[in-house]
């Protein structure tokens, strides 16, 4: 069915303004891939002196394309489970800020109009530069081999370099910062974020000439380095009118192998649990500092799996060794928790095919170019919402997505007699995952990089006793 026909069919559908389902019915509303038309709440803005706005993607799962022609009768929005009024102030459009058309610059008009992402980005890349990144990798079904580091650099180039049609995932209005990590943070390639492609190319050239080294990865220290930079610039992302967000893309094939300040190498897999807990807190802190204006992606160049002493669901065996385990699998257990969508607004993906990792990130940003933008007035009596839900109904097909702002990694458990929506349950599970993975917290003095604190204090040695000389 063509887009034009589908648009006519949908436009003719007799759908009354969509009320949010009752709480007892809401528990069965499908989300994500369970839906015929998956819904994705891409972003939301709630300025003080203007109507609220929300970007929503509605995809036909069969074709993978954005469903065209929807209007206000197909959508419902709620804050903290209170529905926003679906009156004349509730406007839905697919051709204003959420989807703009670029006129062809070719004099013959050969170029096709392209979507423009309405948001500008500061994109932070953290690249693994440890010894294992020098290992060769054949991408997908291709026999062509290259080092993992070269594949990582190609990923970055594909994100920021225009294609044959002149478009790129991150364009000239977006600023870029590239750093790396060995057993310490390698931040000498760039001094700050920049939109100058020349400086970005120079940084990539420096990394290309870098000889991978060290078996222990300061992965978490690198993540904290970037999160600290993002947090310090949080005010730039709070102003809704600027439509600027931060993006952190981490590319690695390693377990974390150093403490949070890159001072001490770790040996046991279980030593990472309290450290990963601290990183999770830092992600939440950065989300709060940017008014939820951060997307973080964890891209693992490798495969998930379990070994004799490493499990994807259970705490690590005390005899599990990082060096041995990371040679076989990536740390899917920690990465799944830290990359959980409700926490990062981005996600986590592991694959030995770099193109799959790139496609995972690209698909989410491409959705922004053809998404719907909803303009509406928030529900009365809700001034500081903590949860945002959008629900879409096409005929008999209903789908919802929810985003909940968290003040703690582990959410408060709800009373058992209160019905829970799928979105709320997913966020509860995300908190539970972090709790199960990263407790007990045996290291209480850890703080994020750039925020003070450090490794536990060493015990002072007792003064040596003086030997008495024998008389005689």
C-alpha positions as CSV (number, residue, x, y, z in Angstrom):
1,X,0.0,0.0,0.0
2,X,1.5,3.4,-1.0
3,X,1.9,6.2,1.5
4,X,-0.7,8.2,-0.4
5,X,-3.3,5.5,-0.2
6,X,-2.5,4.7,3.5
7,X,-2.8,8.4,4.3
8,X,-6.3,8.5,2.7
9,X,-7.3,5.4,4.6
10,X,-6.1,6.7,7.9
11,X,-7.6,10.1,7.3
12,X,-11.0,8.6,6.6
13,X,-10.9,6.4,9.7
14,X,-13.7,7.4,12.1
15,X,-11.7,7.7,15.3
16,X,-13.0,9.7,18.1
17,X,-10.5,11.7,20.2
18,X,-8.5,9.0,21.9
19,X,-9.1,8.8,25.7
20,X,-6.4,7.1,27.8
21,X,-7.6,3.7,28.8
22,X,-8.7,3.1,32.4
23,X,-5.9,2.0,34.7
24,X,-7.1,-1.6,34.8
25,X,-7.1,-1.7,31.0
26,X,-3.8,0.2,30.6
27,X,-1.9,-2.8,32.0
28,X,-2.5,-4.7,28.7
29,X,-1.6,-1.9,26.3
30,X,1.3,-3.2,24.2
31,X,4.6,-1.3,23.8
32,X,7.6,-1.4,21.5
33,X,7.9,-4.4,19.2
34,X,4.7,-6.0,20.6
35,X,2.8,-3.4,18.7
36,X,1.7,-3.5,15.0
37,X,2.6,0.2,14.9
38,X,5.4,0.7,17.5
39,X,5.3,4.1,19.2
40,X,8.4,5.9,20.4
41,X,8.4,9.0,22.6
42,X,11.5,10.7,21.1
43,X,11.6,13.9,23.1
44,X,9.5,16.3,25.1
45,X,9.7,19.9,26.1
46,X,7.7,21.8,28.8
47,X,8.7,25.5,28.6
48,X,7.2,27.8,31.3
49,X,5.7,30.4,29.0
50,X,4.6,28.3,26.0
51,X,2.7,25.2,25.1
52,X,4.4,21.8,25.7
53,X,5.7,19.9,22.7
54,X,6.5,16.2,22.2
55,X,8.1,14.3,19.3
56,X,6.5,10.9,18.6
57,X,7.5,8.2,16.1
58,X,4.8,5.9,14.8
59,X,6.3,3.1,12.6
60,X,4.6,0.5,10.5
61,X,6.5,-2.6,11.7
62,X,5.8,-4.5,8.5
63,X,7.5,-1.8,6.3
64,X,9.8,-0.1,8.9
65,X,8.5,3.3,7.6
66,X,6.8,6.1,9.5
67,X,3.1,6.0,9.3
68,X,1.9,9.1,7.5
69,X,-1.3,11.2,7.8
70,X,-2.1,10.9,11.5
71,X,-3.9,13.7,13.3
72,X,-4.9,14.7,16.8
73,X,-7.7,12.1,17.0
74,X,-5.0,9.3,16.9
75,X,-3.0,10.6,19.9
76,X,-3.4,11.0,23.6
77,X,-0.8,12.5,26.0
78,X,-0.7,12.2,29.8
79,X,1.5,13.6,32.6
80,X,1.7,11.5,35.8
81,X,-1.3,9.5,34.5
82,X,-3.4,12.6,34.0
83,X,-4.6,13.1,30.4
84,X,-3.8,16.4,28.7
85,X,-6.9,18.0,27.2
86,X,-7.5,17.0,23.6
87,X,-9.1,20.3,22.5
88,X,-8.3,23.0,20.0
89,X,-4.9,23.5,21.7
90,X,-3.9,19.9,20.9
91,X,-2.2,20.1,17.5
92,X,-0.4,17.4,15.6
93,X,1.8,18.0,12.6
94,X,4.4,16.2,10.5
95,X,5.8,19.1,8.5
96,X,6.8,21.8,10.9
97,X,9.7,21.4,13.4
98,X,9.5,17.6,13.5
99,X,9.8,17.2,9.7
100,X,11.1,20.0,7.5
101,X,11.7,19.7,3.8
102,X,15.0,20.8,2.3
103,X,14.6,22.3,-1.2
104,X,16.9,20.6,-3.7
105,X,20.1,22.7,-4.3
106,X,20.8,21.0,-7.7
107,X,19.8,23.3,-10.5
108,X,18.1,20.3,-12.3
109,X,16.2,19.4,-9.1
110,X,17.6,15.9,-9.1
111,X,18.1,15.7,-5.4
112,X,15.2,14.4,-3.3
113,X,13.9,16.4,-0.4
114,X,15.3,15.2,2.9
115,X,14.2,15.3,6.5
116,X,16.0,17.5,8.9
117,X,16.4,16.6,12.5
118,X,15.0,19.5,14.5
119,X,17.5,19.1,17.3
120,X,21.1,20.1,17.3
121,X,23.6,17.9,19.2
122,X,26.9,18.0,21.1
123,X,28.2,14.5,20.3
124,X,30.8,12.9,22.6
125,X,32.6,9.8,21.4
126,X,34.6,7.6,23.8
127,X,36.7,5.1,21.9
128,X,38.4,2.0,23.3
129,X,42.1,2.1,22.6
130,X,43.2,-0.9,24.6
131,X,45.4,-3.7,23.1
132,X,42.5,-5.9,22.1
133,X,41.3,-3.1,19.7
134,X,44.3,-4.0,17.5
135,X,42.8,-7.4,16.8
136,X,41.4,-8.0,13.3
137,X,37.7,-8.3,12.7
138,X,35.7,-9.4,9.6
139,X,32.6,-7.3,9.5
140,X,29.4,-9.3,8.9
141,X,29.4,-11.5,5.9
142,X,32.3,-9.6,4.3
143,X,35.7,-11.3,4.1
144,X,37.4,-7.9,4.4
145,X,39.2,-7.6,7.7
146,X,40.4,-4.6,9.6
147,X,41.3,-3.9,13.2
148,X,38.5,-3.2,15.7
149,X,39.9,0.3,16.1
150,X,39.6,1.0,12.4
151,X,36.0,-0.2,12.4
152,X,35.3,2.1,15.3
153,X,36.7,5.0,13.5
154,X,34.7,4.2,10.4
155,X,31.6,4.2,12.5
156,X,32.4,7.7,13.7
157,X,33.1,8.9,10.2
158,X,29.9,7.4,8.9
159,X,28.0,9.3,11.6
160,X,29.5,12.7,10.9
161,X,30.5,12.6,7.2
162,X,27.9,13.5,4.5
163,X,26.8,10.6,2.2
164,X,26.4,10.8,-1.6
165,X,23.1,12.7,-1.1
166,X,24.9,15.3,1.1
167,X,23.3,14.3,4.4
168,X,24.8,12.9,7.6
169,X,23.5,11.7,10.9
170,X,25.3,14.6,12.7
171,X,25.6,17.7,10.4
172,X,27.7,20.9,10.4
173,X,25.4,22.4,13.1
174,X,26.3,19.6,15.5
175,X,29.4,19.8,17.7
176,X,31.7,16.8,18.2
177,X,34.2,15.8,20.9
178,X,36.3,12.6,20.6
179,X,38.3,11.0,23.4
180,X,39.5,7.5,24.2
181,X,40.7,5.3,26.9
182,X,43.5,2.7,27.6
183,X,44.2,2.1,31.3
184,X,43.6,5.8,31.6
185,X,41.4,8.5,29.9
186,X,43.1,9.6,26.7
187,X,41.8,13.1,26.2
188,X,44.6,14.7,24.3
189,X,43.0,14.4,20.8
190,X,40.7,17.4,21.2
191,X,40.4,20.3,23.7
192,X,36.6,20.8,23.5
193,X,33.5,20.2,21.4
194,X,33.7,21.8,17.9
195,X,31.7,22.0,14.7
196,X,34.8,22.6,12.6
197,X,35.2,19.4,10.5
198,X,38.9,20.1,10.0
199,X,39.6,19.8,13.8
200,X,37.4,16.7,13.9
201,X,39.4,15.1,11.0
202,X,42.6,16.0,12.7
203,X,41.5,14.2,15.9
204,X,40.5,11.1,14.0
205,X,43.9,11.1,12.2
206,X,45.6,11.2,15.6
207,X,43.5,8.3,16.9
208,X,44.2,6.3,13.7
209,X,47.9,6.6,14.4
210,X,47.5,5.7,18.0
211,X,49.0,2.3,18.9
212,X,46.5,0.4,21.1
213,X,47.9,-0.6,24.4
214,X,47.1,-2.0,27.9
215,X,45.0,-5.0,28.8
216,X,43.0,-3.1,31.4
217,X,40.3,-0.6,30.2
218,X,39.5,2.6,32.0
219,X,36.0,2.3,30.4
220,X,34.0,3.7,33.4
221,X,36.5,6.5,34.0
222,X,36.1,7.5,30.3
223,X,32.3,7.5,30.6
224,X,32.5,9.6,33.8
225,X,34.9,12.0,32.1
226,X,32.4,12.7,29.3
227,X,29.4,12.7,31.6
228,X,31.1,15.3,33.8
229,X,31.7,17.5,30.7
230,X,28.1,17.2,29.7
231,X,26.8,17.9,33.2
232,X,29.0,21.0,33.4
233,X,27.3,22.4,30.3
234,X,23.8,21.3,31.4
235,X,22.3,24.8,31.1
236,X,22.8,24.7,27.3
237,X,20.3,21.8,27.1
238,X,17.7,23.1,29.5
239,X,16.4,25.9,27.3
240,X,13.6,24.2,25.3
241,X,13.7,26.9,22.5
242,X,17.4,26.0,21.6
243,X,16.5,22.4,20.9
244,X,20.0,21.2,21.7
245,X,20.9,17.9,23.3
246,X,24.0,15.9,24.3
247,X,24.8,12.5,22.9
248,X,27.4,10.1,24.3
249,X,28.5,7.2,22.1
250,X,30.8,4.7,23.8
251,X,32.6,2.1,21.5
252,X,34.3,-0.8,23.3
253,X,35.2,-4.5,23.3
254,X,36.3,-4.6,26.9
255,X,35.1,-5.1,30.4
256,X,35.9,-2.2,32.7
257,X,39.3,-2.9,34.2
258,X,40.2,0.1,36.2
259,X,38.8,2.0,39.2
260,X,37.0,5.2,38.6
261,X,40.1,7.4,38.6
262,X,42.3,5.1,36.5
263,X,44.7,4.5,39.4
264,X,44.2,0.9,40.2
265,X,43.7,-2.1,37.9
266,X,40.9,-4.5,38.8
267,X,41.3,-8.3,38.8
268,X,37.9,-9.8,39.7
269,X,34.7,-9.3,37.7
270,X,32.8,-8.7,40.9
271,X,34.9,-5.6,41.6
272,X,33.0,-3.9,38.8
273,X,29.6,-4.1,40.5
274,X,29.9,-1.1,42.9
275,X,31.7,0.9,40.1
276,X,28.9,0.3,37.6
277,X,26.5,1.4,40.3
278,X,28.3,4.7,40.5
279,X,28.3,5.1,36.7
280,X,24.5,4.5,36.8
281,X,24.1,7.3,39.3
282,X,26.3,9.6,37.2
283,X,24.1,9.0,34.2
284,X,21.0,9.9,36.2
285,X,22.8,13.0,37.5
286,X,23.6,14.1,34.0
287,X,20.0,13.6,32.9
288,X,18.9,15.8,35.7
289,X,21.5,18.5,34.9
290,X,20.4,18.6,31.2
291,X,16.6,18.3,31.9
292,X,16.6,14.9,30.3
293,X,18.6,16.2,27.4
294,X,21.1,13.3,27.1
295,X,21.2,10.3,24.9
296,X,23.8,7.6,25.7
297,X,24.7,4.6,23.5
298,X,26.9,1.7,24.5
299,X,28.2,-0.1,21.4
300,X,30.1,-3.3,22.1
301,X,32.3,-4.7,19.4
302,X,31.8,-8.4,20.4
303,X,29.3,-11.0,21.4
304,X,27.3,-11.5,24.6
305,X,27.7,-14.9,26.3
306,X,28.3,-16.7,29.5
307,X,31.4,-18.6,30.7
308,X,32.0,-21.0,33.6
309,X,32.2,-18.1,36.1
310,X,30.4,-15.3,34.3
311,X,26.7,-15.0,34.0
312,X,24.5,-12.5,32.2
313,X,21.9,-12.7,35.0
314,X,23.7,-13.6,38.2
315,X,26.4,-11.7,40.1
316,X,29.9,-12.6,39.0
317,X,31.6,-15.6,40.7
318,X,34.4,-14.5,43.0
319,X,36.9,-16.5,40.9
320,X,35.8,-14.7,37.6
321,X,38.7,-12.8,36.2
322,X,38.2,-9.8,34.0
323,X,41.2,-10.4,31.7
324,X,40.1,-14.0,30.9
325,X,36.4,-13.3,30.5
326,X,36.7,-10.2,28.3
327,X,38.7,-12.3,25.8
328,X,35.6,-14.4,25.3
329,X,32.5,-12.1,25.8
330,X,31.5,-8.5,26.3
331,X,30.1,-7.5,29.7
332,X,26.5,-7.8,28.7
333,X,25.3,-8.0,32.3
334,X,26.6,-4.5,33.2
335,X,26.0,-3.0,29.7
336,X,22.4,-4.1,29.6
337,X,21.8,-2.3,32.9
338,X,23.8,0.9,32.1
339,X,22.3,1.0,28.6
340,X,18.7,0.5,29.7
341,X,16.6,2.9,27.5
342,X,14.7,4.4,30.5
343,X,18.1,5.4,31.9
344,X,20.0,6.5,28.8
345,X,17.3,7.5,26.3
346,X,19.6,5.7,23.9
347,X,20.5,2.1,24.5
348,X,23.0,-0.8,24.3
349,X,23.8,-3.1,21.4
350,X,26.5,-5.8,21.1
351,X,27.6,-7.2,17.7
352,X,30.7,-8.3,15.8
353,X,29.2,-6.4,12.8
354,X,30.0,-2.7,13.1
355,X,27.3,-1.9,10.5
356,X,24.7,-3.4,12.9
357,X,25.9,-1.1,15.7
358,X,25.8,1.9,13.4
359,X,22.3,1.0,12.2
360,X,21.1,0.7,15.7
361,X,22.1,4.3,16.5
362,X,21.1,5.7,13.1
363,X,17.6,4.3,13.1
364,X,16.7,6.2,16.3
365,X,17.9,9.5,14.9
366,X,16.3,8.9,11.5
367,X,13.0,8.5,13.2
368,X,13.3,12.2,14.4
369,X,13.3,13.4,10.8
370,X,9.8,12.0,10.0
371,X,8.3,12.0,13.5
372,X,5.1,13.8,14.6
373,X,5.3,16.9,16.7
374,X,2.5,17.3,19.2
375,X,1.7,20.8,20.6
376,X,-0.6,20.8,23.7
377,X,-1.4,22.2,27.0
378,X,-0.5,20.1,30.0
379,X,-3.2,18.7,32.3
380,X,-4.4,20.9,35.1
381,X,-2.9,20.4,38.5
382,X,0.3,18.8,37.2
383,X,3.1,21.4,37.4
384,X,6.2,19.3,37.7
385,X,5.5,16.0,35.9
386,X,7.7,13.0,36.5
387,X,6.2,10.7,33.8
388,X,5.1,11.4,30.2
389,X,3.0,8.9,28.2
390,X,1.8,9.0,24.6
391,X,-0.8,6.6,23.3
392,X,-1.6,6.0,19.6
393,X,-4.7,4.2,18.2
394,X,-5.0,3.2,14.6
395,X,-8.3,1.3,14.1
396,X,-8.2,-1.5,16.6
397,X,-4.4,-1.3,17.1
398,X,-3.3,0.6,20.2
399,X,0.3,1.2,21.3
400,X,1.9,3.4,24.0
401,X,5.3,4.6,25.2
402,X,6.2,6.2,28.5
403,X,9.2,8.1,29.8
404,X,9.6,8.5,33.6
405,X,12.1,10.8,35.2
406,X,13.9,9.1,38.0
407,X,15.5,10.7,41.0
408,X,17.1,7.4,42.1
409,X,18.5,4.5,40.3
410,X,16.2,2.1,42.1
411,X,12.6,3.3,42.0
412,X,10.3,3.0,45.0
413,X,8.2,-0.2,44.9
414,X,4.5,0.4,44.4
415,X,1.7,-1.0,46.5
416,X,0.7,-4.5,45.2
417,X,-3.0,-3.4,44.8
418,X,-2.2,-0.7,42.4
419,X,-2.3,-1.6,38.7
420,X,1.0,-1.0,36.8
421,X,1.3,0.0,33.2
422,X,3.9,-1.8,31.0
423,X,6.0,1.4,30.9
424,X,6.0,1.7,34.6
425,X,6.8,-2.0,35.0
426,X,9.7,-1.7,32.5
427,X,11.2,1.2,34.5
428,X,10.7,-0.7,37.7
429,X,12.5,-3.7,36.2
430,X,15.3,-1.3,35.0
431,X,15.8,-0.2,38.6
432,X,15.6,-3.7,39.8
433,X,18.3,-4.8,37.3
434,X,20.6,-2.2,38.6
435,X,19.9,-3.2,42.1
436,X,20.5,-6.9,41.5
437,X,23.6,-6.4,39.4
438,X,25.4,-3.8,41.5
439,X,24.6,-4.7,45.1
440,X,26.1,-5.0,47.6
441,X,27.8,-1.6,47.5
442,X,31.0,-2.3,49.3
443,X,32.9,0.8,48.2
444,X,31.2,3.8,49.7
445,X,33.8,6.5,49.0
446,X,33.6,6.4,45.1
447,X,32.6,9.6,43.3
448,X,32.5,10.6,39.7
449,X,35.6,11.9,37.8
450,X,35.8,15.6,38.0
451,X,33.6,15.7,41.1
452,X,36.2,14.9,43.7
453,X,36.7,11.8,45.7
454,X,38.7,8.7,44.8
455,X,39.8,5.3,45.9
456,X,39.4,4.1,49.4
457,X,42.1,5.4,51.8
458,X,45.0,3.1,52.4
459,X,45.5,1.9,55.9
460,X,48.5,3.4,57.7
461,X,51.2,1.0,58.6
462,X,51.9,0.6,62.3
463,X,55.3,2.1,63.3
464,X,58.0,-0.6,63.5
465,X,59.1,-1.5,67.0
466,X,62.7,-0.6,67.9
467,X,65.0,-3.5,68.6
468,X,66.8,-3.5,71.9
469,X,70.6,-4.0,71.9
470,X,71.9,-6.8,74.0
471,X,74.2,-5.7,76.8
472,X,77.6,-7.2,77.4
